[in-house]
Amino acid sequence: MVIKVILLLVFFGVMLGIGFYCRIHATDVNGFVLGGRSVGPWLTAFAYGTSYFSAVVFVGYAGQFGWKYGIAATWAGIGNAIIGSLLAWVILGRRTRIMTQHLNSATMPQFFGQRFNSTPLKIGASIIVFIFLIPYTASLYNGLSRLFGMAFNIDYSVCVIVMAVLTGIYVIAGGYMATAINDFIQGIIMIIGIVAVIAAVLSSKGGFMEALNGLAQVTDESVSTTPGIFNSFFGPDPLNLLFVVILTSLGTWGLPQMVQKFYAIKDEGAIHKGTVISTIFALIVAGGCYFLGGFGRLFSDQIDIAANGYDSVVPTMLSGLPDILIAVVVILVLSASMSTLSSLVLTSSSTLTLDLLKGHVIKDMDEKRQLLIIRALIVVFILISVILALIQYKSNVTFIAQLMGVSWGALAGAFLAPFLYSLYWKKTTKASCWVCFIFGSVLMILNVVARSAFPAVIQSPINCGAVAMLAGMILVPVVSLLTPKPDSKLVEDAFACYLKTTEVPQKTALGK
């Protein structure tokens, strides 16, 4: 217990120290929200990765999908690395950085407003962000309850409040730069932690090959009658596994808190290095989480899914580890949750301030007042997320839990296609953005309130979210071709940023 407490105190002390150290970078809106657009490759890549993977992935998704699909769940982690990280950086990174700076936009709704010269579009996007990021934020606390109970035997409420207060302090003090530096440290902890935990869990089952052989002996006739299905290449349900890969991988392309990381990239070199670093990070952390979860059924004699749910799978797997490793796991999950929480509240507060309040609710808002309101809203958002998390824990309000499940699908379904096409295709229209905004968010809300009316294959929020994203890729070009063309001058002004001449060293490009 002494070791656990000391490690936690050191961890918290470092987080707070960095927050106060970074106050010098948080004196204006650009510095507070984007770190002055001067963040290097390591910090940006780790900020992207740690915002991507939270306790939801480590405890919830790894346990749930590992139990359902066996070792094939690792495909979700591979998809996160290849599609969610590598391709996201290659396809979105440079263009996002260039156009958002050209349009002077610091948030995703602001980008839409500037790109299409539409204040209503900006406000509509900010409302969607506000509605769906809050329950997503509340869901981050869920993975902590069982692990803290296992490690410290203290109440979940205390864990939630302590985590929220500490995250709030360092984000309010240092803004994006404090978040990025802390994300880097938390990312290193996540890498070390996941590698150590996998090694320990497999060792407890006789090593990798022995564990794999044990998984081959597991049978569950309610899932499949095929022998060895849980250690097979595609598992017992390839179609639903594919939907998981699509939602958790492609979804990052449309999440405001993820895309915003590209706004802050320093230079071209940072994009190249960041792409490699981010991909390797995702492969280790996400691949490791799902790979670990794939062996969950080896502990089926200790797990009662019907009584305790899928969230009990990973904590049960870890319960037999040495105290020092359990302490590492607790800090690993804290790191994953705090890094994602800091990113979400910073995105929510800056979006609400810059896109909804500034110039609309509060007409005259200077730089100092904007910073003050952003900081105040960080407190408000954290407070709301804590209240939602505690209500769900104490009262088991299923509606909140369902809404958390659809947040990812609604945000990505609404924003992915409009954002991607807006960066690449001059014929993208304002009307197509509205159609996608409404389709993605309404579809996911209906999935909560009228799930039984949906076809069986998309009753799951995960499958429905994947369909919402893919449908948006069709809706935007179709609606754009059927609606009036955008103003040519507005479009040319937006795309002019890609045509600017930039001098580079000869090692990058040969001269004439």
Buried (B, 14 or more C-beta within 10 A) or exposed (E): EEEBEEBBEEBBEBBBEBBEBBBEBBBBBBBBBBBBBBBBBBBBBBBBBBBBBBBBBBBBBBBBBBBBBBBBBBBBBBBBBBBBBBBBBEBBBBBBBBBBBBBEBBBBBBBBBBBBBBEEBBBBBBBBBBBBBBBBBBBBBBBBBBBBBBBBEEEBBEBBBBBBEBBBBBBBBBBBBBBBBBBBBBBBBBBBBBEBBBEBBBEBBEEEEEBBBBBBEBBBEEBBEEEBBBBBEBBBBEEBBBBBBBBBBBBBBBBBBBBBBBBBBBEBEBBBBBBBBBBBBBBBBBBBBBBBBBBBBBBBEEBEBEEEBBBBBBBBBBBEBEEEBBBBBBBBBBBBBBBBBBBBBBBBBBBBBBBBBBEEEEEEBEEEBBBEBBBEBBBBBBEBBBEBBBEBBEEEEEEBBBBBBBBBBBBBBBBBBBBBBBBEBBBBBBBBBBBBBEBBBBBBBBBBEEBEEBEEEBEBBBBBBBBBBBBBBEBBBEBBEEBEEBEEEBBEBBBEBEEEEEEEEEEEEEEE
